[in-house]
């Protein structure tokens, strides 16, 4: 029983984690992309469609990543090259993604899906309890952990990460030192799109292997909130995503249990309340939060030449 | 005086006929400039004369529209700042190009092409900074550091690039006199090692003191070159402006001092954010007929003090009294009705709304002061327009057409307008933060004279400024603010630069703690 719960927690947390880590990189570069939900749902539908047509889950995942990046490229072109308002453009991107995915997905409603296989590592996967939980997941779960580790290392230990943080902290200074603010931001936005697309494909190829309209159900927005509440720190994003996943799974179990006499509405809101509460508590250190908040977040940049 | 044949074997940078155009404005018009090795070369000119544009072309931030740059005799295209750094040109910016959320090593690493390992770089920073007498702690976060140290970071960053030419844009405007002296020693040492310095400053005394050669720009053109050591600040100023600059007359140096109009007693406020300064028991009596100045390095509580007096930051009622009435918790409009007037430091965005016309900006601060600008909730545009014309004429605010938006005015003209708008009321108490920041010599003289005249007519004037020349020119009494502590206001004739500098560097703090 406990093993099964743990398995569902991991599957619930993985899409949030991947989308949030991508958006974290975008926001660290000083861009606010509210279109995560739209990019995610596009990833979900394109991933499902390609896997269905080709019979290959792997191709589906790559197509989903491409779809997320295409959406992100549109966003980047509008807000970075044409300097459109980031908030309005991000919202429009979500609306576009929701509508367009419904159009593409119409033919796939009710079509049985294809689940990407779990990995099997001889020996390790056979260990009781630990094996199924840690070593029998599908590849995307491991990619998610790898992403967090790579992003955390890159942000704080490499020159690339330093430049990214510098651009997000003060784009005028970065420009004065000769860094191409627009290029750095465009690449960050593309990375965010790739992550959102990957998270979307996890929804339609692993979490619930089918296509249902609007199946991301606000997970893009949760991912956005996680980034803010985790003070733009990758490891806290992991904590937030897993907490949210855990409480939402527990809530389902509690609702199924007859002896629990709590209104179901209250139980359904628990994941949101618990995640916000915990992340607010751990971000109580205002100094740390201030130092980590990208000072140029959402501000347009136009080079003076 | 103009030397046509300055270029020779020692020539480092030779700019010929540089031209840069922004829309209709010719920012640089056929500028020739020669910089030799080991020379501290001053670049002088009023605001808008084209100094910043010129140095940005040397540093690769801007591309010239015409002319050429020769570096050590070879023609070069400086496409971006990285290319400039590769040639050996470094720059210390006027508004620092630092990243507040990053630490010292990270800030410096960003400007180096191959910074190597962070721990090695930290060691290099420590040794170079100690060597030049500019000690730095590599792991400090920039947001925690005062301005003087931030400039050190910029300079050390430049030095680590081993440049042959360092461009400095108004480096001393944020330093105490002692810090400036330390900087001059560093510059002289660099020059003796063969490094050239291109030095932009408004402070003619220091140009005369340390520069070997000066080029003067006016309206984008080189109007003259000279050896500043052989000139006086007055002759340098007249070369910049193209006419003699009127000096400010203080009128009766022993003014008729009347009763207290603004009283601060034990004014205390906590820091609102981690990057703000707390105010610690500030007391000051400002009396009718006098100009009192508060000197200090930027970021020592000047903004917070101004906000408390103007009413933007409420404090306990008894801490501030205007003409005897406690008003620490009253609104800014209430205080204006008591004949107080306030001019904040930032003219565009705080002192005036950029997108509103000047007449509308007048309504914003004067709607409740009995000028008849509003009645029954309606604004009288006719009256506002009338006042706009009056202020424009009285304070010589120059504009291209009638009643423009605030953002279309140049800095100096807008400053004349925001100061004029308040002076026009004949306020009983006037508090001005940085009255002439970034304003050219002519406009500054006009504003300073107006402040003195207002005080002599029986008002009390409080000036918060970082410009010591200005403070000594206009003040009857001088106090110094340091880390939120205010020193006792002493008669200007008893003060000198050294004493003010010591108070700036922490003396005011010590005095405040004892009291």
Boltz contact constraints between the chains, C-beta under 6 A:
constraints:
  - contact:
      token1: [A, 162]
      token2: [B, 106]
      max_distance: 6.0
  - contact:
      token1: [A, 166]
      token2: [B, 99]
      max_distance: 6.0
  - contact:
      token1: [A, 166]
      token2: [B, 110]
      max_distance: 6.0
  - contact:
      token1: [A, 169]
      token2: [B, 99]
      max_distance: 6.0
  - contact:
      token1: [A, 169]
      token2: [B, 101]
      max_distance: 6.0
  - contact:
      token1: [A, 170]
      token2: [B, 99]
      max_distance: 6.0
  - contact:
      token1: [A, 173]
      token2: [B, 97]
      max_distance: 6.0
  - contact:
      token1: [A, 173]
      token2: [B, 99]
      max_distance: 6.0
  - contact:
      token1: [A, 176]
      token2: [B, 97]
      max_distance: 6.0
  - contact:
      token1: [A, 177]
      token2: [B, 81]
      max_distance: 6.0
  - contact:
      token1: [A, 177]
      token2: [B, 97]
      max_distance: 6.0
  - contact:
      token1: [A, 177]
      token2: [B, 110]
      max_distance: 6.0
  - contact:
      token1: [A, 177]
      token2: [B, 111]
      max_distance: 6.0
  - contact:
      token1: [A, 178]
      token2: [B, 80]
      max_distance: 6.0
  - contact:
      token1: [A, 178]
      token2: [B, 81]
      max_distance: 6.0
  - contact:
      token1: [A, 178]
      token2: [B, 82]
      max_distance: 6.0
  - contact:
      token1: [A, 287]
      token2: [B, 274]
      max_distance: 6.0
  - contact:
      token1: [A, 290]
      token2: [B, 274]
      max_distance: 6.0
  - contact:
      token1: [A, 291]
      token2: [B, 101]
      max_distance: 6.0
  - contact:
      token1: [A, 305]
      token2: [B, 62]
      max_distance: 6.0
